[in-house]
């Protein structure tokens, strides 16, 4: 059996995240990171919600549908990021 090749083109968002995580670890200069998951989620969510809300014309129902989350969850997260 031959190994399957990944024929999907590189994802620019994936590449951006990877490059920035590698830079983050370089900048730590040997120190161990803490609470990375929470930090990354907060850093990614805010611009995600800003752009999705803009593209949805401020329509929270449409934005929540696009994001695959409940509208109440979107409202809470918008408030968490001072976007609501």
N, CA, C and O of each residue as an XYZ file, in Angstrom:
336
protein
N       0.826     -1.189      0.000
C       0.000      0.000      0.000
C       0.865      1.246      0.000
O       1.895      1.299      0.672
N       0.447      2.235     -0.748
C       1.189      3.489     -0.765
C       0.537      4.473      0.195
O      -0.675      4.461      0.409
N       1.362      5.306      0.752
C       0.858      6.319      1.681
C       0.105      7.382      0.900
O       0.527      7.780     -0.186
N      -1.013      7.842      1.454
C      -1.768      8.894      0.798
C      -1.070     10.224      0.997
O      -0.594     10.541      2.087
N      -1.020     10.994     -0.073
C      -0.442     12.326      0.017
C      -1.540     13.318      0.356
O      -2.681     13.173     -0.081
N      -1.190     14.308      1.125
C      -2.129     15.370      1.438
C      -2.183     16.298      0.232
O      -1.220     17.007     -0.062
N      -3.316     16.286     -0.463
C      -3.448     17.096     -1.672
C      -4.113     18.436     -1.401
O      -4.311     19.230     -2.320
N      -4.461     18.690     -0.140
C      -5.067     19.971      0.193
C      -4.003     21.060      0.192
O      -2.897     20.858      0.694
N      -4.341     22.214     -0.372
C      -3.373     23.316     -0.335
C      -3.180     23.786      1.098
O      -4.067     23.600      1.932
N      -2.040     24.391      1.396
C      -1.803     24.894      2.757
C      -2.876     25.927      3.130
O      -3.267     26.756      2.308
N      -3.333     25.861      4.359
C      -4.328     26.795      4.854
C      -3.600     28.020      5.405
O      -2.779     27.879      6.312
N      -3.877     29.215      4.886
C      -3.145     30.404      5.351
C      -3.393     30.724      6.824
O      -2.509     31.260      7.492
N      -4.571     30.407      7.337
C      -4.836     30.669      8.758
C      -4.003     29.719      9.607
O      -3.397     30.127     10.597
N      -3.979     28.453      9.213
C      -3.176     27.458      9.921
C      -1.709     27.870      9.927
O      -1.044     27.800     10.961
N      -1.208     28.297      8.779
C       0.191     28.709      8.668
C       0.478     29.916      9.556
O       1.527     29.984     10.197
N      -0.442     30.854      9.593
C      -0.272     32.049     10.425
C      -0.212     31.674     11.904
O       0.640     32.166     12.643
N      -1.120     30.804     12.326
C      -1.144     30.368     13.729
C       0.154     29.649     14.068
O       0.774     29.922     15.096
N       0.563     28.726     13.195
C       1.797     27.979     13.443
C       3.005     28.911     13.537
O       3.814     28.787     14.457
N       3.129     29.836     12.597
C       4.260     30.774     12.613
C       4.284     31.595     13.892
O       5.342     31.804     14.486
N       3.117     32.059     14.313
C       3.054     32.877     15.517
C       3.299     32.070     16.779
O       3.896     32.581     17.727
N       2.851     30.819     16.814
C       3.144     29.972     17.973
C       4.636     29.663     18.058
O       5.209     29.641     19.148
N       5.257     29.426     16.917
C       6.705     29.184     16.929
C       7.447     30.419     17.431
O       8.396     30.300     18.205
N       7.019     31.601     16.996
C       7.635     32.843     17.474
C       7.392     33.030     18.966
O       8.278     33.482     19.692
N       6.194     32.684     19.422
C       5.860     32.788     20.843
C       6.825     31.945     21.675
O       7.350     32.414     22.685
N       7.059     30.693     21.246
C       7.968     29.828     21.997
C       9.410     30.327     21.920
O      10.148     30.223     22.900
N       9.817     30.861     20.783
C      11.164     31.444     20.685
C      11.308     32.606     21.657
O      12.330     32.746     22.328
N      10.275     33.436     21.725
C      10.314     34.612     22.606
C      10.322     34.231     24.083
O      10.793     35.001     24.919
N       9.807     33.054     24.406
C       9.826     32.607     25.801
C      11.242     32.318     26.276
O      11.526     32.339     27.474
N      12.128     32.049     25.318
C      13.546     31.828     25.619
C      13.748     30.794     26.726
O      14.509     31.017     27.668
N      13.052     29.653     26.599
C      13.231     28.566     27.547
C      12.264     28.559     28.712
O      12.156     27.551     29.409
N      11.555     29.661     28.945
C      10.568     29.682     30.020
C       9.357     28.868     29.595
O       9.046     28.782     28.407
N       8.678     28.277     30.560
C       7.500     27.483     30.247
C       6.265     28.378     30.178
O       6.086     29.268     31.009
N       5.414     28.132     29.179
C       4.186     28.927     29.056
C       3.134     28.484     30.058
O       3.214     27.392     30.621
N       2.149     29.342     30.272
C       1.049     29.036     31.183
C      -0.268     29.459     30.537
O      -0.338     30.498     29.880
N      -1.291     28.664     30.723
C      -2.660     28.972     30.275
C      -2.724     29.345     28.802
O      -3.424     30.283     28.421
N      -1.997     28.613     27.983
C      -1.948     28.922     26.552
C      -3.304     28.788     25.871
O      -3.658     29.615     25.031
N      -4.056     27.767     26.218
C      -5.341     27.553     25.559
C      -6.255     28.754     25.764
O      -6.817     29.282     24.804
N      -6.401     29.178     26.992
C      -7.253     30.330     27.294
C      -6.752     31.581     26.575
O      -7.544     32.337     26.012
N      -5.440     31.797     26.594
C      -4.858     32.965     25.944
C      -5.161     32.955     24.441
O      -5.583     33.967     23.881
N      -4.945     31.809     23.797
C      -5.157     31.724     22.356
C      -6.619     31.875     21.980
O      -6.940     32.544     20.997
N      -7.507     31.264     22.747
C      -8.936     31.388     22.456
C      -9.350     32.850     22.519
O     -10.056     33.332     21.633
N      -8.924     33.553     23.548
C      -9.276     34.972     23.674
C      -8.702     35.792     22.520
O      -9.371     36.679     21.991
N      -7.464     35.494     22.133
C      -6.830     36.245     21.050
C      -7.480     35.989     19.699
O      -7.522     36.886     18.857
N      -7.979     34.798     19.481
C      -8.583     34.447     18.199
C     -10.058     34.856     18.149
O     -10.546     35.310     17.114
N     -10.760     34.692     19.268
C     -12.194     34.974     19.281
C     -12.518     36.424     18.957
O     -13.434     36.684     18.176
N     -11.804     37.360     19.527
C     -12.179     38.767     19.341
C     -12.157     39.171     17.872
O     -13.164     39.681     17.380
N     -11.055     38.968     17.146
C     -11.100     39.350     15.727
C     -12.090     38.508     14.926
O     -12.690     39.002     13.971
N     -12.266     37.247     15.304
C     -13.250     36.404     14.629
C     -14.635     37.023     14.754
O     -15.342     37.167     13.757
N     -15.028     37.389     15.972
C     -16.352     37.961     16.180
C     -16.478     39.339     15.538
O     -17.531     39.668     14.992
N     -15.427     40.145     15.594
C     -15.474     41.466     14.960
C     -15.752     41.336     13.465
O     -16.621     42.020     12.924
N     -15.020     40.470     12.815
C     -15.154     40.337     11.363
C     -16.463     39.672     10.977
O     -17.132     40.115     10.043
N     -16.838     38.610     11.687
C     -18.098     37.936     11.366
C     -19.278     38.886     11.584
O     -20.193     38.920     10.762
N     -19.274     39.649     12.665
C     -20.366     40.593     12.905
C     -20.407     41.660     11.813
O     -21.485     42.050     11.364
N     -19.253     42.125     11.392
C     -19.208     43.115     10.309
C     -19.771     42.523      9.022
O     -20.597     43.145      8.353
N     -19.315     41.309      8.676
C     -19.763     40.672      7.442
C     -21.239     40.300      7.488
O     -21.896     40.239      6.448
N     -21.764     40.052      8.684
C     -23.186     39.721      8.850
C     -24.034     40.983      9.009
O     -25.231     40.899      9.281
N     -23.408     42.157      8.838
C     -24.140     43.415      8.940
C     -24.709     43.671     10.323
O     -25.734     44.337     10.469
N     -24.031     43.131     11.351
C     -24.476     43.322     12.720
C     -25.609     42.386     13.129
O     -26.099     42.466     14.255
N     -26.026     41.510     12.238
C     -27.119     40.580     12.518
C     -26.592     39.416     13.355
O     -25.890     38.542     12.845
N     -26.936     39.412     14.647
C     -26.417     38.391     15.556
C     -26.938     37.000     15.225
O     -26.211     36.019     15.375
N     -28.175     36.900     14.779
C     -28.712     35.585     14.416
C     -27.939     34.988     13.258
O     -27.586     33.808     13.279
N     -27.674     35.808     12.243
C     -26.912     35.338     11.083
C     -25.483     34.988     11.488
O     -24.957     33.953     11.079
N     -24.856     35.846     12.288
C     -23.478     35.606     12.731
C     -23.390     34.318     13.544
O     -22.466     33.527     13.356
N     -24.341     34.106     14.440
C     -24.337     32.887     15.255
C     -24.486     31.657     14.373
O     -23.833     30.639     14.603
N     -25.344     31.751     13.365
C     -25.524     30.630     12.442
C     -24.225     30.355     11.692
O     -23.816     29.200     11.573
N     -23.580     31.386     11.192
C     -22.314     31.220     10.470
C     -21.259     30.573     11.363
O     -20.482     29.733     10.910
N     -21.237     30.970     12.636
C     -20.248     30.455     13.578
C     -20.603     29.069     14.110
O     -19.754     28.371     14.665
N     -21.864     28.680     13.937
C     -22.299     27.387     14.445
C     -22.486     27.376     15.951
O     -22.305     26.350     16.606
N     -22.855     28.546     16.497
C     -23.095     28.646     17.933
C     -24.474     29.244     18.174
O     -25.070     29.832     17.271
N     -24.967     29.096     19.372
C     -26.243     29.651     19.788
C     -26.136     31.174     19.861
O     -25.089     31.708     20.226
N     -27.216     31.872     19.515
C     -27.191     33.338     19.538
C     -26.916     33.871     20.939
O     -26.231     34.883     21.088
N     -27.440     33.206     21.970
C     -27.166     33.647     23.348
C     -25.686     33.499     23.683
O     -25.117     34.335     24.386
N     -25.068     32.438     23.182
C     -23.627     32.248     23.385
C     -22.860     33.363     22.689
O     -21.913     33.915     23.249
N     -23.269     33.693     21.472
C     -22.614     34.785     20.750
C     -22.746     36.091     21.528
O     -21.768     36.822     21.680
N     -23.932     36.387     22.015
C     -24.134     37.635     22.766
C     -23.232     37.688     23.996
O     -22.634     38.721     24.293
N     -23.139     36.558     24.710
C     -22.279     36.524     25.902
C     -20.828     36.757     25.521
O     -20.118     37.509     26.189
N     -20.385     36.110     24.443
C     -18.990     36.248     24.029
C     -18.704     37.662     23.497
O     -17.616     38.197     23.708
N     -19.671     38.255     22.815
C     -19.500     39.640     22.376
C     -19.320     40.554     23.585
O     -18.474     41.449     23.573
N     -20.108     40.330     24.613
C     -19.974     41.119     25.842
C     -18.640     40.853     26.525
O     -18.002     41.781     27.023
N     -18.210     39.576     26.554
C     -16.920     39.215     27.166
C     -15.769     39.975     26.503
O     -14.790     40.332     27.159
N     -15.898     40.218     25.200
C     -14.829     40.892     24.437
C     -15.121     42.382     24.251
O     -14.479     43.052     23.441
N     -16.089     42.890     25.003
C     -16.489     44.306     24.912
C     -16.866     44.696     23.487
O     -16.531     45.784     23.018
N     -17.559     43.801     22.815
C     -17.998     44.063     21.444
C     -19.518     44.218     21.355
O     -20.056     44.502     20.284
N     -20.198     44.031     22.473
C     -21.665     44.055     22.443
C     -22.252     45.300     23.022
O     -23.473     45.448     23.059
